[in-house]
Amino acid sequence: MRYIPHVSQEPQAKRSRYTPPSSRKALPSPRWYVGIVLGCFVVGVAIIIGNYVSGDANNLLLIIGLILILVGFLLAMRLR
């Protein structure tokens, strides 16, 4: 004998419906946050360009510049 699940014959209006939780609106980012994001980009690019313009390319400066650019991108993703 197979089990047949009980299907309710109630009208759709009487069933309880899913109500998603109320979403709180995110606050905008402060003005100084934009300055930090742009500062990371600009300083990172300046370090990389200065590294190669100086004539003596240093891998450590390249890594520092790339890390600053990456931090700028990570901060920009949280920008509202």
C-alpha positions as CSV (number, residue, x, y, z in Angstrom):
1,M,0.0,0.0,0.0
2,R,1.5,3.4,-1.0
3,Y,1.4,6.4,1.2
4,I,-0.6,9.3,-0.3
5,P,0.1,12.6,1.4
6,H,-2.9,14.6,2.5
7,V,-3.5,17.6,0.3
8,S,-5.4,20.4,1.8
9,Q,-8.5,21.6,0.0
10,E,-8.4,25.0,1.6
11,P,-8.7,28.0,-0.8
12,Q,-5.5,29.9,-1.5
13,A,-6.6,33.0,0.4
14,K,-6.9,31.1,3.7
15,R,-3.4,29.6,3.6
16,S,-0.7,31.6,5.3
17,R,1.6,33.2,2.8
18,Y,5.3,33.8,3.1
19,T,6.2,37.3,4.0
20,P,9.8,38.2,3.6
21,P,11.5,40.1,6.4
22,S,11.4,43.8,6.0
23,S,14.7,45.0,4.6
24,R,16.4,47.9,6.2
25,K,17.8,50.4,3.8
26,A,21.5,50.6,3.8
27,L,23.0,54.0,4.8
28,P,25.1,55.7,2.2
29,S,28.9,55.7,2.7
30,P,30.5,58.8,4.2
31,R,32.3,61.2,1.9
32,W,35.7,60.4,3.3
33,Y,35.3,56.7,2.2
34,V,35.4,57.8,-1.5
35,G,38.7,59.6,-0.8
36,I,40.2,56.5,0.7
37,V,39.1,54.3,-2.3
38,L,40.5,56.8,-4.8
39,G,43.6,57.3,-2.7
40,C,44.4,53.6,-2.8
41,F,44.0,53.5,-6.6
42,V,46.1,56.6,-7.2
43,V,48.9,55.7,-4.7
44,G,49.0,52.1,-6.1
45,V,49.3,53.3,-9.7
46,A,51.8,56.0,-8.7
47,I,54.0,53.4,-7.0
48,I,53.9,51.1,-10.0
49,I,54.7,53.9,-12.5
50,G,57.4,55.3,-10.2
51,N,58.9,51.9,-9.9
52,Y,59.4,51.6,-13.6
53,V,60.3,55.2,-14.4
54,S,63.1,55.2,-11.8
55,G,65.0,52.7,-14.0
56,D,65.6,50.2,-11.2
57,A,62.5,48.0,-11.1
58,N,61.9,46.5,-7.7
59,N,59.5,43.6,-7.3
60,L,58.5,44.6,-3.7
61,L,57.3,48.0,-4.9
62,L,55.3,46.3,-7.7
63,I,53.6,44.0,-5.1
64,I,52.9,46.9,-2.8
65,G,51.3,48.9,-5.7
66,L,49.2,45.9,-6.7
67,I,48.0,45.3,-3.2
68,L,47.0,48.9,-2.8
69,I,45.0,48.7,-6.1
70,L,43.4,45.5,-4.8
71,V,42.5,47.1,-1.5
72,G,40.9,50.0,-3.5
73,F,38.8,47.5,-5.5
74,L,37.7,45.7,-2.3
75,L,36.7,49.0,-0.7
76,A,34.9,50.1,-3.8
77,M,32.7,47.0,-3.7
78,R,31.4,48.1,-0.3
79,L,30.8,51.7,-1.5
80,R,27.1,52.8,-1.4
